[in-house]
Amino acid sequence: MIPDNPLKLKHRDKVGVLMGFKIDHLNNPVKARIKFDETERIGFVDLVDLLHFKND
């Protein structure tokens, strides 16, 4: 998670697994459902704040 907004601190620099999406009434994704690695908790984040990477 790397938000562009410097004031958005809640999920900054956290790593997790994409579990699904929250969708609107037109079936467009609005938020991503993430299971965070360090806490095993699930949260919703803005799609633009996601950064894709893969460890091998």
C-alpha positions as CSV (number, residue, x, y, z in Angstrom):
1,M,0.0,0.0,0.0
2,I,1.5,3.3,-1.1
3,P,-1.1,6.1,-1.1
4,D,-0.3,9.2,-3.2
5,N,-1.9,11.4,-0.6
6,P,0.8,12.1,2.1
7,L,-1.9,12.5,4.8
8,K,-3.3,9.0,4.2
9,L,-1.4,7.1,6.9
10,K,-3.8,4.2,7.9
11,H,-2.5,1.5,5.6
12,R,0.8,3.1,4.4
13,D,3.6,0.6,3.7
14,K,1.5,-2.5,4.6
15,V,1.7,-5.7,2.7
16,G,-1.2,-8.1,2.1
17,V,-3.1,-10.4,-0.3
18,L,-5.9,-9.2,-2.5
19,M,-9.0,-11.1,-1.4
20,G,-11.7,-9.5,-3.5
21,F,-13.4,-6.2,-4.3
22,K,-16.3,-4.1,-3.0
23,I,-18.4,-3.3,-6.0
24,D,-21.1,-0.6,-6.7
25,H,-24.5,-1.1,-8.1
26,L,-23.1,-1.2,-11.7
27,N,-20.7,-4.0,-10.8
28,N,-17.6,-1.7,-10.9
29,P,-14.9,-2.3,-8.3
30,V,-14.8,0.6,-5.8
31,K,-12.4,-0.7,-3.1
32,A,-10.1,-3.6,-2.8
33,R,-10.4,-6.2,0.1
34,I,-7.0,-6.9,1.5
35,K,-5.8,-9.4,4.1
36,F,-2.8,-7.8,5.7
37,D,0.2,-10.1,6.3
38,E,1.4,-8.6,9.6
39,T,-2.0,-8.7,11.4
40,E,-4.0,-11.2,9.4
41,R,-6.9,-8.7,9.5
42,I,-9.0,-7.7,6.5
43,G,-9.5,-4.1,5.4
44,F,-10.8,-2.2,2.4
45,V,-8.4,0.2,0.6
46,D,-8.7,2.5,-2.5
47,L,-7.8,0.8,-5.7
48,V,-5.3,3.6,-6.7
49,D,-3.3,3.0,-3.5
50,L,-2.4,-0.6,-4.5
51,L,1.1,-1.4,-5.7
52,H,1.6,-4.8,-7.3
53,F,4.8,-6.8,-6.6
54,K,5.6,-10.5,-6.2
55,N,8.3,-12.1,-4.1
56,D,10.0,-15.2,-5.6
